Amino acid sequence: MQRIARKRDAGAFERLYHHYRDRLGPFIFRVVRDPGANEEVFNDVMLAVWRKGSQYNGTARVSTWIFAIAYRQCLKKLRDRRPFEELGEHHLSGPDEERGREQRDLVRRALEQLSPKHRMVIELSYFQGNKYEEIAAIAGCPANTIKTRMFHARRRLKEIMENLGETSPAE
């Protein structure tokens, strides 16, 4: 990050770009819920990283800083929201293919019904493996707010899944 910020090192930026491609793509997709917008939002994030690299002060992990930018770009994109198409299938699988498809569809439909803030905490926690403090830094709010959002997101997700016919959301 220092080489990008101070020296405008295009090679370092290219490595960073490729390193975050697979991590940010699914996050952006699940927050924005628009496969057509994925590339655009990802590129907006990376452009902001390139332009604002000097603003990275090292108090948080680079990934936390980049995900914070991604979160803000996703919220910006949600203003021009288009219909959700399909949750990527590479994150969830079941013991047999049919059951796995059913579970993915159930989770996709349930996540679809959460608010963007609740989807974000679920995504960053469960799919990206971030801790509450990191999510708080990304969202720009206190960790206790994230804990509260997570509590409500889980409760709402459970309700939605039960209404969709699934009694065990932990699956």
Phi and psi in radians as a Rosetta constraint file:
Dihedral C 1 N 2 CA 2 C 2 CIRCULARHARMONIC -1.101 0.35
Dihedral N 2 CA 2 C 2 N 3 CIRCULARHARMONIC -0.672 0.35
Dihedral C 2 N 3 CA 3 C 3 CIRCULARHARMONIC -1.179 0.35
Dihedral N 3 CA 3 C 3 N 4 CIRCULARHARMONIC -0.573 0.35
Dihedral C 3 N 4 CA 4 C 4 CIRCULARHARMONIC -1.252 0.35
Dihedral N 4 CA 4 C 4 N 5 CIRCULARHARMONIC -0.805 0.35
Dihedral C 4 N 5 CA 5 C 5 CIRCULARHARMONIC -1.197 0.35
Dihedral N 5 CA 5 C 5 N 6 CIRCULARHARMONIC -0.807 0.35
Dihedral C 5 N 6 CA 6 C 6 CIRCULARHARMONIC -1.576 0.35
Dihedral N 6 CA 6 C 6 N 7 CIRCULARHARMONIC -0.671 0.35
Dihedral C 6 N 7 CA 7 C 7 CIRCULARHARMONIC -1.884 0.35
Dihedral N 7 CA 7 C 7 N 8 CIRCULARHARMONIC -0.062 0.35
Dihedral C 7 N 8 CA 8 C 8 CIRCULARHARMONIC 0.932 0.35
Dihedral N 8 CA 8 C 8 N 9 CIRCULARHARMONIC 0.766 0.35
Dihedral C 8 N 9 CA 9 C 9 CIRCULARHARMONIC -1.284 0.35
Dihedral N 9 CA 9 C 9 N 10 CIRCULARHARMONIC 1.852 0.35
Dihedral C 9 N 10 CA 10 C 10 CIRCULARHARMONIC -1.154 0.35
Dihedral N 10 CA 10 C 10 N 11 CIRCULARHARMONIC -0.585 0.35
Dihedral C 10 N 11 CA 11 C 11 CIRCULARHARMONIC -1.145 0.35
Dihedral N 11 CA 11 C 11 N 12 CIRCULARHARMONIC -0.737 0.35
Dihedral C 11 N 12 CA 12 C 12 CIRCULARHARMONIC -1.144 0.35
Dihedral N 12 CA 12 C 12 N 13 CIRCULARHARMONIC -0.678 0.35
Dihedral C 12 N 13 CA 13 C 13 CIRCULARHARMONIC -1.134 0.35
Dihedral N 13 CA 13 C 13 N 14 CIRCULARHARMONIC -0.728 0.35
Dihedral C 13 N 14 CA 14 C 14 CIRCULARHARMONIC -1.070 0.35
Dihedral N 14 CA 14 C 14 N 15 CIRCULARHARMONIC -0.720 0.35
Dihedral C 14 N 15 CA 15 C 15 CIRCULARHARMONIC -1.116 0.35
Dihedral N 15 CA 15 C 15 N 16 CIRCULARHARMONIC -0.755 0.35
Dihedral C 15 N 16 CA 16 C 16 CIRCULARHARMONIC -1.098 0.35
Dihedral N 16 CA 16 C 16 N 17 CIRCULARHARMONIC -0.741 0.35
Dihedral C 16 N 17 CA 17 C 17 CIRCULARHARMONIC -1.000 0.35
Dihedral N 17 CA 17 C 17 N 18 CIRCULARHARMONIC -0.866 0.35
Dihedral C 17 N 18 CA 18 C 18 CIRCULARHARMONIC -1.232 0.35
Dihedral N 18 CA 18 C 18 N 19 CIRCULARHARMONIC -0.594 0.35
Dihedral C 18 N 19 CA 19 C 19 CIRCULARHARMONIC -1.108 0.35
Dihedral N 19 CA 19 C 19 N 20 CIRCULARHARMONIC -0.676 0.35
Dihedral C 19 N 20 CA 20 C 20 CIRCULARHARMONIC -1.600 0.35
Dihedral N 20 CA 20 C 20 N 21 CIRCULARHARMONIC -0.115 0.35
Dihedral C 20 N 21 CA 21 C 21 CIRCULARHARMONIC -0.965 0.35
Dihedral N 21 CA 21 C 21 N 22 CIRCULARHARMONIC -0.924 0.35
Dihedral C 21 N 22 CA 22 C 22 CIRCULARHARMONIC -1.288 0.35
Dihedral N 22 CA 22 C 22 N 23 CIRCULARHARMONIC -0.449 0.35
Dihedral C 22 N 23 CA 23 C 23 CIRCULARHARMONIC -1.414 0.35
Dihedral N 23 CA 23 C 23 N 24 CIRCULARHARMONIC -0.763 0.35
Dihedral C 23 N 24 CA 24 C 24 CIRCULARHARMONIC -1.361 0.35
Dihedral N 24 CA 24 C 24 N 25 CIRCULARHARMONIC -0.583 0.35
Dihedral C 24 N 25 CA 25 C 25 CIRCULARHARMONIC -0.929 0.35
Dihedral N 25 CA 25 C 25 N 26 CIRCULARHARMONIC -0.977 0.35
Dihedral C 25 N 26 CA 26 C 26 CIRCULARHARMONIC -1.107 0.35
Dihedral N 26 CA 26 C 26 N 27 CIRCULARHARMONIC -0.646 0.35
Dihedral C 26 N 27 CA 27 C 27 CIRCULARHARMONIC -1.064 0.35
Dihedral N 27 CA 27 C 27 N 28 CIRCULARHARMONIC -0.885 0.35
Dihedral C 27 N 28 CA 28 C 28 CIRCULARHARMONIC -1.036 0.35
Dihedral N 28 CA 28 C 28 N 29 CIRCULARHARMONIC -0.775 0.35
Dihedral C 28 N 29 CA 29 C 29 CIRCULARHARMONIC -1.060 0.35
Dihedral N 29 CA 29 C 29 N 30 CIRCULARHARMONIC -0.796 0.35
Dihedral C 29 N 30 CA 30 C 30 CIRCULARHARMONIC -1.295 0.35
Dihedral N 30 CA 30 C 30 N 31 CIRCULARHARMONIC -0.413 0.35
Dihedral C 30 N 31 CA 31 C 31 CIRCULARHARMONIC -1.458 0.35
Dihedral N 31 CA 31 C 31 N 32 CIRCULARHARMONIC -0.842 0.35
Dihedral C 31 N 32 CA 32 C 32 CIRCULARHARMONIC -1.399 0.35
Dihedral N 32 CA 32 C 32 N 33 CIRCULARHARMONIC -0.537 0.35
Dihedral C 32 N 33 CA 33 C 33 CIRCULARHARMONIC 1.044 0.35
Dihedral N 33 CA 33 C 33 N 34 CIRCULARHARMONIC 0.676 0.35
Dihedral C 33 N 34 CA 34 C 34 CIRCULARHARMONIC -2.503 0.35
Dihedral N 34 CA 34 C 34 N 35 CIRCULARHARMONIC 1.777 0.35
Dihedral C 34 N 35 CA 35 C 35 CIRCULARHARMONIC -1.050 0.35
Dihedral N 35 CA 35 C 35 N 36 CIRCULARHARMONIC -0.510 0.35
Dihedral C 35 N 36 CA 36 C 36 CIRCULARHARMONIC -1.220 0.35
Dihedral N 36 CA 36 C 36 N 37 CIRCULARHARMONIC -0.369 0.35
Dihedral C 36 N 37 CA 37 C 37 CIRCULARHARMONIC -1.640 0.35
Dihedral N 37 CA 37 C 37 N 38 CIRCULARHARMONIC -0.208 0.35
Dihedral C 37 N 38 CA 38 C 38 CIRCULARHARMONIC -0.917 0.35
Dihedral N 38 CA 38 C 38 N 39 CIRCULARHARMONIC -0.943 0.35
Dihedral C 38 N 39 CA 39 C 39 CIRCULARHARMONIC -1.094 0.35
Dihedral N 39 CA 39 C 39 N 40 CIRCULARHARMONIC -0.741 0.35
Dihedral C 39 N 40 CA 40 C 40 CIRCULARHARMONIC -1.098 0.35
Dihedral N 40 CA 40 C 40 N 41 CIRCULARHARMONIC -0.819 0.35
Dihedral C 40 N 41 CA 41 C 41 CIRCULARHARMONIC -1.157 0.35
Dihedral N 41 CA 41 C 41 N 42 CIRCULARHARMONIC -0.757 0.35
Dihedral C 41 N 42 CA 42 C 42 CIRCULARHARMONIC -1.012 0.35
Dihedral N 42 CA 42 C 42 N 43 CIRCULARHARMONIC -0.804 0.35
Dihedral C 42 N 43 CA 43 C 43 CIRCULARHARMONIC -1.156 0.35
Dihedral N 43 CA 43 C 43 N 44 CIRCULARHARMONIC -0.617 0.35
Dihedral C 43 N 44 CA 44 C 44 CIRCULARHARMONIC -1.103 0.35
Dihedral N 44 CA 44 C 44 N 45 CIRCULARHARMONIC -0.693 0.35
Dihedral C 44 N 45 CA 45 C 45 CIRCULARHARMONIC -1.096 0.35
Dihedral N 45 CA 45 C 45 N 46 CIRCULARHARMONIC -0.861 0.35
Dihedral C 45 N 46 CA 46 C 46 CIRCULARHARMONIC -1.193 0.35
Dihedral N 46 CA 46 C 46 N 47 CIRCULARHARMONIC -0.555 0.35
Dihedral C 46 N 47 CA 47 C 47 CIRCULARHARMONIC -1.134 0.35
Dihedral N 47 CA 47 C 47 N 48 CIRCULARHARMONIC -0.718 0.35
Dihedral C 47 N 48 CA 48 C 48 CIRCULARHARMONIC -1.120 0.35
Dihedral N 48 CA 48 C 48 N 49 CIRCULARHARMONIC -0.673 0.35
Dihedral C 48 N 49 CA 49 C 49 CIRCULARHARMONIC -1.066 0.35
Dihedral N 49 CA 49 C 49 N 50 CIRCULARHARMONIC -0.782 0.35
Dihedral C 49 N 50 CA 50 C 50 CIRCULARHARMONIC -1.126 0.35
Dihedral N 50 CA 50 C 50 N 51 CIRCULARHARMONIC -0.815 0.35
Dihedral C 50 N 51 CA 51 C 51 CIRCULARHARMONIC -1.257 0.35
Dihedral N 51 CA 51 C 51 N 52 CIRCULARHARMONIC -0.630 0.35
Dihedral C 51 N 52 CA 52 C 52 CIRCULARHARMONIC -1.890 0.35
Dihedral N 52 CA 52 C 52 N 53 CIRCULARHARMONIC 0.295 0.35
Dihedral C 52 N 53 CA 53 C 53 CIRCULARHARMONIC -0.946 0.35
Dihedral N 53 CA 53 C 53 N 54 CIRCULARHARMONIC -0.577 0.35
Dihedral C 53 N 54 CA 54 C 54 CIRCULARHARMONIC -1.204 0.35
Dihedral N 54 CA 54 C 54 N 55 CIRCULARHARMONIC -0.296 0.35
Dihedral C 54 N 55 CA 55 C 55 CIRCULARHARMONIC -1.442 0.35
Dihedral N 55 CA 55 C 55 N 56 CIRCULARHARMONIC -0.207 0.35
Dihedral C 55 N 56 CA 56 C 56 CIRCULARHARMONIC -1.250 0.35
Dihedral N 56 CA 56 C 56 N 57 CIRCULARHARMONIC 2.092 0.35
Dihedral C 56 N 57 CA 57 C 57 CIRCULARHARMONIC -1.835 0.35
Dihedral N 57 CA 57 C 57 N 58 CIRCULARHARMONIC 0.008 0.35
Dihedral C 57 N 58 CA 58 C 58 CIRCULARHARMONIC 1.423 0.35
Dihedral N 58 CA 58 C 58 N 59 CIRCULARHARMONIC 0.065 0.35
Dihedral C 58 N 59 CA 59 C 59 CIRCULARHARMONIC -1.344 0.35
Dihedral N 59 CA 59 C 59 N 60 CIRCULARHARMONIC -0.359 0.35
Dihedral C 59 N 60 CA 60 C 60 CIRCULARHARMONIC -2.157 0.35
Dihedral N 60 CA 60 C 60 N 61 CIRCULARHARMONIC 2.893 0.35
Dihedral C 60 N 61 CA 61 C 61 CIRCULARHARMONIC -1.115 0.35
Dihedral N 61 CA 61 C 61 N 62 CIRCULARHARMONIC 2.662 0.35
Dihedral C 61 N 62 CA 62 C 62 CIRCULARHARMONIC -0.993 0.35
Dihedral N 62 CA 62 C 62 N 63 CIRCULARHARMONIC -0.737 0.35
Dihedral C 62 N 63 CA 63 C 63 CIRCULARHARMONIC -1.077 0.35
Dihedral N 63 CA 63 C 63 N 64 CIRCULARHARMONIC -0.670 0.35
Dihedral C 63 N 64 CA 64 C 64 CIRCULARHARMONIC -1.126 0.35
Dihedral N 64 CA 64 C 64 N 65 CIRCULARHARMONIC -0.754 0.35
Dihedral C 64 N 65 CA 65 C 65 CIRCULARHARMONIC -1.095 0.35
Dihedral N 65 CA 65 C 65 N 66 CIRCULARHARMONIC -0.772 0.35
Dihedral C 65 N 66 CA 66 C 66 CIRCULARHARMONIC -1.192 0.35
Dihedral N 66 CA 66 C 66 N 67 CIRCULARHARMONIC -0.722 0.35
Dihedral C 66 N 67 CA 67 C 67 CIRCULARHARMONIC -1.154 0.35
Dihedral N 67 CA 67 C 67 N 68 CIRCULARHARMONIC -0.541 0.35
Dihedral C 67 N 68 CA 68 C 68 CIRCULARHARMONIC -1.124 0.35
Dihedral N 68 CA 68 C 68 N 69 CIRCULARHARMONIC -0.732 0.35
Dihedral C 68 N 69 CA 69 C 69 CIRCULARHARMONIC -1.104 0.35
Dihedral N 69 CA 69 C 69 N 70 CIRCULARHARMONIC -0.769 0.35
Dihedral C 69 N 70 CA 70 C 70 CIRCULARHARMONIC -1.085 0.35
Dihedral N 70 CA 70 C 70 N 71 CIRCULARHARMONIC -0.737 0.35
Dihedral C 70 N 71 CA 71 C 71 CIRCULARHARMONIC -1.045 0.35
Dihedral N 71 CA 71 C 71 N 72 CIRCULARHARMONIC -0.818 0.35
Dihedral C 71 N 72 CA 72 C 72 CIRCULARHARMONIC -1.119 0.35
Dihedral N 72 CA 72 C 72 N 73 CIRCULARHARMONIC -0.663 0.35
Dihedral C 72 N 73 CA 73 C 73 CIRCULARHARMONIC -1.166 0.35
Dihedral N 73 CA 73 C 73 N 74 CIRCULARHARMONIC -0.645 0.35
Dihedral C 73 N 74 CA 74 C 74 CIRCULARHARMONIC -1.120 0.35
Dihedral N 74 CA 74 C 74 N 75 CIRCULARHARMONIC -0.784 0.35
Dihedral C 74 N 75 CA 75 C 75 CIRCULARHARMONIC -1.068 0.35
Dihedral N 75 CA 75 C 75 N 76 CIRCULARHARMONIC -0.686 0.35
Dihedral C 75 N 76 CA 76 C 76 CIRCULARHARMONIC -1.097 0.35
Dihedral N 76 CA 76 C 76 N 77 CIRCULARHARMONIC -0.745 0.35
Dihedral C 76 N 77 CA 77 C 77 CIRCULARHARMONIC -1.202 0.35
Dihedral N 77 CA 77 C 77 N 78 CIRCULARHARMONIC -0.546 0.35
Dihedral C 77 N 78 CA 78 C 78 CIRCULARHARMONIC -1.074 0.35
Dihedral N 78 CA 78 C 78 N 79 CIRCULARHARMONIC -0.372 0.35
Dihedral C 78 N 79 CA 79 C 79 CIRCULARHARMONIC -1.125 0.35
Dihedral N 79 CA 79 C 79 N 80 CIRCULARHARMONIC -0.517 0.35
Dihedral C 79 N 80 CA 80 C 80 CIRCULARHARMONIC -1.868 0.35
Dihedral N 80 CA 80 C 80 N 81 CIRCULARHARMONIC 0.724 0.35
Dihedral C 80 N 81 CA 81 C 81 CIRCULARHARMONIC -1.079 0.35
Dihedral N 81 CA 81 C 81 N 82 CIRCULARHARMONIC 2.380 0.35
Dihedral C 81 N 82 CA 82 C 82 CIRCULARHARMONIC -2.006 0.35
Dihedral N 82 CA 82 C 82 N 83 CIRCULARHARMONIC 2.894 0.35
Dihedral C 82 N 83 CA 83 C 83 CIRCULARHARMONIC -1.056 0.35
Dihedral N 83 CA 83 C 83 N 84 CIRCULARHARMONIC 2.551 0.35
Dihedral C 83 N 84 CA 84 C 84 CIRCULARHARMONIC -1.210 0.35
Dihedral N 84 CA 84 C 84 N 85 CIRCULARHARMONIC 2.407 0.35
Dihedral C 84 N 85 CA 85 C 85 CIRCULARHARMONIC -1.863 0.35
Dihedral N 85 CA 85 C 85 N 86 CIRCULARHARMONIC -1.182 0.35
Dihedral C 85 N 86 CA 86 C 86 CIRCULARHARMONIC -2.709 0.35
Dihedral N 86 CA 86 C 86 N 87 CIRCULARHARMONIC 2.368 0.35
Dihedral C 86 N 87 CA 87 C 87 CIRCULARHARMONIC -1.255 0.35
Dihedral N 87 CA 87 C 87 N 88 CIRCULARHARMONIC 2.356 0.35
Dihedral C 87 N 88 CA 88 C 88 CIRCULARHARMONIC -1.019 0.35
Dihedral N 88 CA 88 C 88 N 89 CIRCULARHARMONIC 2.458 0.35
Dihedral C 88 N 89 CA 89 C 89 CIRCULARHARMONIC -1.604 0.35
Dihedral N 89 CA 89 C 89 N 90 CIRCULARHARMONIC -0.031 0.35
Dihedral C 89 N 90 CA 90 C 90 CIRCULARHARMONIC -1.386 0.35
Dihedral N 90 CA 90 C 90 N 91 CIRCULARHARMONIC -0.104 0.35
Dihedral C 90 N 91 CA 91 C 91 CIRCULARHARMONIC -1.695 0.35
Dihedral N 91 CA 91 C 91 N 92 CIRCULARHARMONIC -0.447 0.35
Dihedral C 91 N 92 CA 92 C 92 CIRCULARHARMONIC -2.181 0.35
Dihedral N 92 CA 92 C 92 N 93 CIRCULARHARMONIC 2.496 0.35
Dihedral C 92 N 93 CA 93 C 93 CIRCULARHARMONIC -2.674 0.35
Dihedral N 93 CA 93 C 93 N 94 CIRCULARHARMONIC 2.698 0.35
Dihedral C 93 N 94 CA 94 C 94 CIRCULARHARMONIC -2.013 0.35
Dihedral N 94 CA 94 C 94 N 95 CIRCULARHARMONIC 3.059 0.35
Dihedral C 94 N 95 CA 95 C 95 CIRCULARHARMONIC -1.078 0.35
Dihedral N 95 CA 95 C 95 N 96 CIRCULARHARMONIC -0.619 0.35
Dihedral C 95 N 96 CA 96 C 96 CIRCULARHARMONIC -2.142 0.35
Dihedral N 96 CA 96 C 96 N 97 CIRCULARHARMONIC 2.738 0.35
Dihedral C 96 N 97 CA 97 C 97 CIRCULARHARMONIC -1.059 0.35
Dihedral N 97 CA 97 C 97 N 98 CIRCULARHARMONIC -0.751 0.35
Dihedral C 97 N 98 CA 98 C 98 CIRCULARHARMONIC -1.109 0.35
Dihedral N 98 CA 98 C 98 N 99 CIRCULARHARMONIC -0.814 0.35
Dihedral C 98 N 99 CA 99 C 99 CIRCULARHARMONIC -1.083 0.35
Dihedral N 99 CA 99 C 99 N 100 CIRCULARHARMONIC -0.694 0.35
Dihedral C 99 N 100 CA 100 C 100 CIRCULARHARMONIC -1.075 0.35
Dihedral N 100 CA 100 C 100 N 101 CIRCULARHARMONIC -0.747 0.35
Dihedral C 100 N 101 CA 101 C 101 CIRCULARHARMONIC -1.105 0.35
Dihedral N 101 CA 101 C 101 N 102 CIRCULARHARMONIC -0.733 0.35
Dihedral C 101 N 102 CA 102 C 102 CIRCULARHARMONIC -1.099 0.35
Dihedral N 102 CA 102 C 102 N 103 CIRCULARHARMONIC -0.745 0.35
Dihedral C 102 N 103 CA 103 C 103 CIRCULARHARMONIC -1.139 0.35
Dihedral N 103 CA 103 C 103 N 104 CIRCULARHARMONIC -0.761 0.35
Dihedral C 103 N 104 CA 104 C 104 CIRCULARHARMONIC -1.066 0.35
Dihedral N 104 CA 104 C 104 N 105 CIRCULARHARMONIC -0.726 0.35
Dihedral C 104 N 105 CA 105 C 105 CIRCULARHARMONIC -1.140 0.35
Dihedral N 105 CA 105 C 105 N 106 CIRCULARHARMONIC -0.736 0.35
Dihedral C 105 N 106 CA 106 C 106 CIRCULARHARMONIC -1.086 0.35
Dihedral N 106 CA 106 C 106 N 107 CIRCULARHARMONIC -0.821 0.35
Dihedral C 106 N 107 CA 107 C 107 CIRCULARHARMONIC -1.118 0.35
Dihedral N 107 CA 107 C 107 N 108 CIRCULARHARMONIC -0.750 0.35
Dihedral C 107 N 108 CA 108 C 108 CIRCULARHARMONIC -1.024 0.35
Dihedral N 108 CA 108 C 108 N 109 CIRCULARHARMONIC -0.829 0.35
Dihedral C 108 N 109 CA 109 C 109 CIRCULARHARMONIC -1.137 0.35
Dihedral N 109 CA 109 C 109 N 110 CIRCULARHARMONIC -0.666 0.35
Dihedral C 109 N 110 CA 110 C 110 CIRCULARHARMONIC -1.199 0.35
Dihedral N 110 CA 110 C 110 N 111 CIRCULARHARMONIC -0.823 0.35
Dihedral C 110 N 111 CA 111 C 111 CIRCULARHARMONIC -1.078 0.35
Dihedral N 111 CA 111 C 111 N 112 CIRCULARHARMONIC -0.592 0.35
Dihedral C 111 N 112 CA 112 C 112 CIRCULARHARMONIC -1.005 0.35
Dihedral N 112 CA 112 C 112 N 113 CIRCULARHARMONIC -0.540 0.35
Dihedral C 112 N 113 CA 113 C 113 CIRCULARHARMONIC -1.558 0.35
Dihedral N 113 CA 113 C 113 N 114 CIRCULARHARMONIC -0.137 0.35
Dihedral C 113 N 114 CA 114 C 114 CIRCULARHARMONIC -1.365 0.35
Dihedral N 114 CA 114 C 114 N 115 CIRCULARHARMONIC 2.715 0.35
Dihedral C 114 N 115 CA 115 C 115 CIRCULARHARMONIC -1.215 0.35
Dihedral N 115 CA 115 C 115 N 116 CIRCULARHARMONIC 2.771 0.35
Dihedral C 115 N 116 CA 116 C 116 CIRCULARHARMONIC -0.975 0.35
Dihedral N 116 CA 116 C 116 N 117 CIRCULARHARMONIC -0.668 0.35
Dihedral C 116 N 117 CA 117 C 117 CIRCULARHARMONIC -1.175 0.35
Dihedral N 117 CA 117 C 117 N 118 CIRCULARHARMONIC -0.664 0.35
Dihedral C 117 N 118 CA 118 C 118 CIRCULARHARMONIC -1.258 0.35
Dihedral N 118 CA 118 C 118 N 119 CIRCULARHARMONIC -0.703 0.35
Dihedral C 118 N 119 CA 119 C 119 CIRCULARHARMONIC -1.049 0.35
Dihedral N 119 CA 119 C 119 N 120 CIRCULARHARMONIC -0.693 0.35
Dihedral C 119 N 120 CA 120 C 120 CIRCULARHARMONIC -1.092 0.35
Dihedral N 120 CA 120 C 120 N 121 CIRCULARHARMONIC -0.794 0.35
Dihedral C 120 N 121 CA 121 C 121 CIRCULARHARMONIC -1.188 0.35
Dihedral N 121 CA 121 C 121 N 122 CIRCULARHARMONIC -0.650 0.35
Dihedral C 121 N 122 CA 122 C 122 CIRCULARHARMONIC -1.098 0.35
Dihedral N 122 CA 122 C 122 N 123 CIRCULARHARMONIC -0.830 0.35
Dihedral C 122 N 123 CA 123 C 123 CIRCULARHARMONIC -1.051 0.35
Dihedral N 123 CA 123 C 123 N 124 CIRCULARHARMONIC -0.898 0.35
Dihedral C 123 N 124 CA 124 C 124 CIRCULARHARMONIC -1.188 0.35
Dihedral N 124 CA 124 C 124 N 125 CIRCULARHARMONIC -0.558 0.35
Dihedral C 124 N 125 CA 125 C 125 CIRCULARHARMONIC -1.414 0.35
Dihedral N 125 CA 125 C 125 N 126 CIRCULARHARMONIC -1.024 0.35
Dihedral C 125 N 126 CA 126 C 126 CIRCULARHARMONIC -1.417 0.35
Dihedral N 126 CA 126 C 126 N 127 CIRCULARHARMONIC -0.696 0.35
Dihedral C 126 N 127 CA 127 C 127 CIRCULARHARMONIC -1.574 0.35
Dihedral N 127 CA 127 C 127 N 128 CIRCULARHARMONIC -0.506 0.35
Dihedral C 127 N 128 CA 128 C 128 CIRCULARHARMONIC -1.845 0.35
Dihedral N 128 CA 128 C 128 N 129 CIRCULARHARMONIC -0.256 0.35
Dihedral C 128 N 129 CA 129 C 129 CIRCULARHARMONIC 1.324 0.35
Dihedral N 129 CA 129 C 129 N 130 CIRCULARHARMONIC 0.410 0.35
Dihedral C 129 N 130 CA 130 C 130 CIRCULARHARMONIC -1.422 0.35
Dihedral N 130 CA 130 C 130 N 131 CIRCULARHARMONIC 2.629 0.35
Dihedral C 130 N 131 CA 131 C 131 CIRCULARHARMONIC -1.476 0.35
Dihedral N 131 CA 131 C 131 N 132 CIRCULARHARMONIC 2.843 0.35
Dihedral C 131 N 132 CA 132 C 132 CIRCULARHARMONIC -0.994 0.35
Dihedral N 132 CA 132 C 132 N 133 CIRCULARHARMONIC -0.694 0.35
Dihedral C 132 N 133 CA 133 C 133 CIRCULARHARMONIC -1.100 0.35
Dihedral N 133 CA 133 C 133 N 134 CIRCULARHARMONIC -0.680 0.35
Dihedral C 133 N 134 CA 134 C 134 CIRCULARHARMONIC -1.196 0.35
Dihedral N 134 CA 134 C 134 N 135 CIRCULARHARMONIC -0.715 0.35
Dihedral C 134 N 135 CA 135 C 135 CIRCULARHARMONIC -1.109 0.35
Dihedral N 135 CA 135 C 135 N 136 CIRCULARHARMONIC -0.700 0.35
Dihedral C 135 N 136 CA 136 C 136 CIRCULARHARMONIC -1.060 0.35
Dihedral N 136 CA 136 C 136 N 137 CIRCULARHARMONIC -0.738 0.35
Dihedral C 136 N 137 CA 137 C 137 CIRCULARHARMONIC -1.128 0.35
Dihedral N 137 CA 137 C 137 N 138 CIRCULARHARMONIC -0.678 0.35
Dihedral C 137 N 138 CA 138 C 138 CIRCULARHARMONIC -1.148 0.35
Dihedral N 138 CA 138 C 138 N 139 CIRCULARHARMONIC -0.793 0.35
Dihedral C 138 N 139 CA 139 C 139 CIRCULARHARMONIC -1.418 0.35
Dihedral N 139 CA 139 C 139 N 140 CIRCULARHARMONIC -0.246 0.35
Dihedral C 139 N 140 CA 140 C 140 CIRCULARHARMONIC 1.245 0.35
Dihedral N 140 CA 140 C 140 N 141 CIRCULARHARMONIC 0.717 0.35
Dihedral C 140 N 141 CA 141 C 141 CIRCULARHARMONIC -2.533 0.35
Dihedral N 141 CA 141 C 141 N 142 CIRCULARHARMONIC 2.962 0.35
Dihedral C 141 N 142 CA 142 C 142 CIRCULARHARMONIC -1.164 0.35
Dihedral N 142 CA 142 C 142 N 143 CIRCULARHARMONIC 2.675 0.35
Dihedral C 142 N 143 CA 143 C 143 CIRCULARHARMONIC -1.048 0.35
Dihedral N 143 CA 143 C 143 N 144 CIRCULARHARMONIC -0.599 0.35
Dihedral C 143 N 144 CA 144 C 144 CIRCULARHARMONIC -1.120 0.35
Dihedral N 144 CA 144 C 144 N 145 CIRCULARHARMONIC -0.572 0.35
Dihedral C 144 N 145 CA 145 C 145 CIRCULARHARMONIC -1.140 0.35
Dihedral N 145 CA 145 C 145 N 146 CIRCULARHARMONIC -0.706 0.35
Dihedral C 145 N 146 CA 146 C 146 CIRCULARHARMONIC -1.144 0.35
Dihedral N 146 CA 146 C 146 N 147 CIRCULARHARMONIC -0.727 0.35
Dihedral C 146 N 147 CA 147 C 147 CIRCULARHARMONIC -1.057 0.35
Dihedral N 147 CA 147 C 147 N 148 CIRCULARHARMONIC -0.731 0.35
Dihedral C 147 N 148 CA 148 C 148 CIRCULARHARMONIC -1.141 0.35
Dihedral N 148 CA 148 C 148 N 149 CIRCULARHARMONIC -0.772 0.35
Dihedral C 148 N 149 CA 149 C 149 CIRCULARHARMONIC -1.061 0.35
Dihedral N 149 CA 149 C 149 N 150 CIRCULARHARMONIC -0.712 0.35
Dihedral C 149 N 150 CA 150 C 150 CIRCULARHARMONIC -1.128 0.35
Dihedral N 150 CA 150 C 150 N 151 CIRCULARHARMONIC -0.744 0.35
Dihedral C 150 N 151 CA 151 C 151 CIRCULARHARMONIC -0.998 0.35
Dihedral N 151 CA 151 C 151 N 152 CIRCULARHARMONIC -0.862 0.35
Dihedral C 151 N 152 CA 152 C 152 CIRCULARHARMONIC -1.209 0.35
Dihedral N 152 CA 152 C 152 N 153 CIRCULARHARMONIC -0.637 0.35
Dihedral C 152 N 153 CA 153 C 153 CIRCULARHARMONIC -1.114 0.35
Dihedral N 153 CA 153 C 153 N 154 CIRCULARHARMONIC -0.782 0.35
Dihedral C 153 N 154 CA 154 C 154 CIRCULARHARMONIC -1.104 0.35
Dihedral N 154 CA 154 C 154 N 155 CIRCULARHARMONIC -0.787 0.35
Dihedral C 154 N 155 CA 155 C 155 CIRCULARHARMONIC -1.080 0.35
Dihedral N 155 CA 155 C 155 N 156 CIRCULARHARMONIC -0.789 0.35
Dihedral C 155 N 156 CA 156 C 156 CIRCULARHARMONIC -1.151 0.35
Dihedral N 156 CA 156 C 156 N 157 CIRCULARHARMONIC -0.716 0.35
Dihedral C 156 N 157 CA 157 C 157 CIRCULARHARMONIC -1.084 0.35
Dihedral N 157 CA 157 C 157 N 158 CIRCULARHARMONIC -0.718 0.35
Dihedral C 157 N 158 CA 158 C 158 CIRCULARHARMONIC -1.083 0.35
Dihedral N 158 CA 158 C 158 N 159 CIRCULARHARMONIC -0.809 0.35
Dihedral C 158 N 159 CA 159 C 159 CIRCULARHARMONIC -1.033 0.35
Dihedral N 159 CA 159 C 159 N 160 CIRCULARHARMONIC -0.817 0.35
Dihedral C 159 N 160 CA 160 C 160 CIRCULARHARMONIC -1.081 0.35
Dihedral N 160 CA 160 C 160 N 161 CIRCULARHARMONIC -0.801 0.35
Dihedral C 160 N 161 CA 161 C 161 CIRCULARHARMONIC -1.167 0.35
Dihedral N 161 CA 161 C 161 N 162 CIRCULARHARMONIC -0.640 0.35
Dihedral C 161 N 162 CA 162 C 162 CIRCULARHARMONIC -1.133 0.35
Dihedral N 162 CA 162 C 162 N 163 CIRCULARHARMONIC -0.701 0.35
Dihedral C 162 N 163 CA 163 C 163 CIRCULARHARMONIC -1.165 0.35
Dihedral N 163 CA 163 C 163 N 164 CIRCULARHARMONIC -0.493 0.35
Dihedral C 163 N 164 CA 164 C 164 CIRCULARHARMONIC -1.462 0.35
Dihedral N 164 CA 164 C 164 N 165 CIRCULARHARMONIC -0.047 0.35
Dihedral C 164 N 165 CA 165 C 165 CIRCULARHARMONIC 1.810 0.35
Dihedral N 165 CA 165 C 165 N 166 CIRCULARHARMONIC 0.107 0.35
Dihedral C 165 N 166 CA 166 C 166 CIRCULARHARMONIC -1.811 0.35
Dihedral N 166 CA 166 C 166 N 167 CIRCULARHARMONIC 2.128 0.35
Dihedral C 166 N 167 CA 167 C 167 CIRCULARHARMONIC -1.602 0.35
Dihedral N 167 CA 167 C 167 N 168 CIRCULARHARMONIC -0.261 0.35
Dihedral C 167 N 168 CA 168 C 168 CIRCULARHARMONIC -2.184 0.35
Dihedral N 168 CA 168 C 168 N 169 CIRCULARHARMONIC 1.457 0.35
Dihedral C 168 N 169 CA 169 C 169 CIRCULARHARMONIC -1.073 0.35
Dihedral N 169 CA 169 C 169 N 170 CIRCULARHARMONIC -0.358 0.35
Dihedral C 169 N 170 CA 170 C 170 CIRCULARHARMONIC -1.118 0.35
Dihedral N 170 CA 170 C 170 N 171 CIRCULARHARMONIC -0.410 0.35
